[in-house]
Amino acid sequence: MRRLGFGIVLIGLAVAAFVAFRFVHGWTETGPAMKDITLVVPEGSTIADAAILLKQKGAVRSADAFLTRAKVFGRGKSIKAGEFLIPKGASNSDIFRILQGGRTLTRLITIPEGMPSILVHERLMANEELTGEIPVPEEGSVLPDSYAFDKGEGRAAVLKRMQDAMSKALAKMWAERAPNTVAKTPREAIILASIVEKETAVPSERPTVAGVYGNRLKARMMLQADPTIIYPITKGKPLGRRIRKSEIAAVNDYNTYAMIGLPKGPIANPGRLSILAVLHPAETKALYFVADGKGGHIFADTLQEHNDNVRKWFEIRRARGEL
């Protein structure tokens, strides 16, 4: 009888040891997920809620087992809400560390420099991972950049971050502006920066382009910026054809070929470099510039110099078969 009792005890201890081993091993063993899994944990979710979601996604073998192990090995640590990437074969321990560490997936939406607000609106509305309706934002109110967002986040919230970023950046740059800027207000800085943005894609030229426009404004000359002709026609979208003579002569609040001074508003959302160029323009006597055929521009102090440069530009275009 003693031997039988001792044997039963040994068996019991062996079973207990095996159960304990399986419990511990189950925390660190390779999980059942055959591929990477995206898991969305809503705000206010408990570990029990997450365990059910993980089981539904196939990331754990048992919701109850995961929950029990998480309570034992997690030492009371909470999980965070968000969208998480659960790697293929992740163990219970790996998954819990991911959920309580708060390392959520990063989703980005990018607004390029010089994008007009009508296209910002289209880009936000076309993103199927965002929700809700938004109006076309005020031109010049969005700071071009890449913005992180959560799946299911409202478009209005993302747009607000873009506009808050512009307000913050502009306030800082305006406070540090150089004394030779022609912009009298932050809004004037944005208006002129939007023209500079559209006139050159060469960052190093922007301060000089801003200096040219500053000189023209001081001399009460028309800015004569082609993008200001296009804006009232397309709201900043590409025209897709040559500008017509009637459009050059059109009188409206934007066309700087038919008015002296700045347009009534921005013609795009300028980036930081264009805003800085307007607030820290180059010291130059130039009043004119024209394309050089290589992606940049040639600047001129006098009309005679400019006319010579224009002739050279037309010769380049003829040689290319563009005229």
HURAJO-V187339 format. One record per backbone hydrogen bond with DSSP energy under -1.0 kcal/mol. CO is the residue of the C=O (numbers start at 1). NH is the residue of the N-H. If there is no record, write none. Layout:
co=CO nh=NH
co=CO nh=NH
This chain:
co=1 nh=5
co=2 nh=6
co=3 nh=7
co=4 nh=8
co=5 nh=9
co=6 nh=10
co=7 nh=11
co=8 nh=12
co=9 nh=13
co=10 nh=14
co=11 nh=15
co=12 nh=16
co=13 nh=17
co=14 nh=18
co=15 nh=19
co=16 nh=20
co=17 nh=21
co=18 nh=22
co=19 nh=23
co=20 nh=24
co=21 nh=25
co=22 nh=26
co=24 nh=27
co=25 nh=29
co=27 nh=93
co=33 nh=89
co=37 nh=86
co=39 nh=84
co=41 nh=82
co=42 nh=45
co=46 nh=50
co=47 nh=51
co=48 nh=52
co=49 nh=53
co=50 nh=54
co=51 nh=55
co=52 nh=56
co=53 nh=57
co=54 nh=59
co=62 nh=66
co=63 nh=67
co=64 nh=68
co=65 nh=69
co=66 nh=70
co=67 nh=71
co=68 nh=72
co=69 nh=73
co=70 nh=74
co=74 nh=77
co=82 nh=41
co=83 nh=105
co=84 nh=39
co=86 nh=37
co=87 nh=90
co=89 nh=31
co=91 nh=95
co=92 nh=96
co=93 nh=97
co=94 nh=98
co=95 nh=99
co=96 nh=100
co=97 nh=101
co=99 nh=80
co=102 nh=104
co=107 nh=149
co=109 nh=147
co=112 nh=115
co=116 nh=120
co=117 nh=121
co=118 nh=122
co=119 nh=123
co=120 nh=124
co=121 nh=125
co=122 nh=126
co=127 nh=130
co=129 nh=152
co=131 nh=155
co=138 nh=141
co=145 nh=111
co=147 nh=109
co=150 nh=153
co=153 nh=131
co=154 nh=158
co=155 nh=159
co=156 nh=160
co=157 nh=161
co=158 nh=162
co=159 nh=163
co=160 nh=164
co=161 nh=165
co=162 nh=143
co=162 nh=166
co=163 nh=167
co=164 nh=168
co=165 nh=169
co=166 nh=170
co=167 nh=171
co=168 nh=172
co=169 nh=173
co=170 nh=174
co=171 nh=175
co=174 nh=177
co=178 nh=181
co=185 nh=189
co=186 nh=190
co=187 nh=191
co=188 nh=192
co=189 nh=193
co=190 nh=194
co=191 nh=195
co=192 nh=196
co=193 nh=197
co=194 nh=198
co=195 nh=199
co=196 nh=200
co=202 nh=205
co=205 nh=209
co=206 nh=210
co=207 nh=211
co=207 nh=282
co=208 nh=212
co=209 nh=213
co=210 nh=214
co=211 nh=215
co=212 nh=216
co=213 nh=217
co=214 nh=218
co=215 nh=219
co=216 nh=221
co=217 nh=220
co=225 nh=228
co=226 nh=229
co=226 nh=230
co=227 nh=231
co=230 nh=233
co=230 nh=234
co=231 nh=235
co=234 nh=237
co=244 nh=248
co=245 nh=249
co=253 nh=264
co=255 nh=258
co=256 nh=224
co=269 nh=114
co=271 nh=275
co=272 nh=276
co=273 nh=277
co=274 nh=278
co=275 nh=279
co=276 nh=280
co=279 nh=178
co=288 nh=300
co=290 nh=298
co=296 nh=292
co=298 nh=290
co=300 nh=287
co=300 nh=288
co=302 nh=306
co=303 nh=307
co=304 nh=308
co=305 nh=309
co=306 nh=310
co=307 nh=311
co=308 nh=312
co=309 nh=313
co=310 nh=314
co=311 nh=315
co=312 nh=316
co=313 nh=317
co=314 nh=318
co=315 nh=319
co=316 nh=320
co=317 nh=322
co=318 nh=321
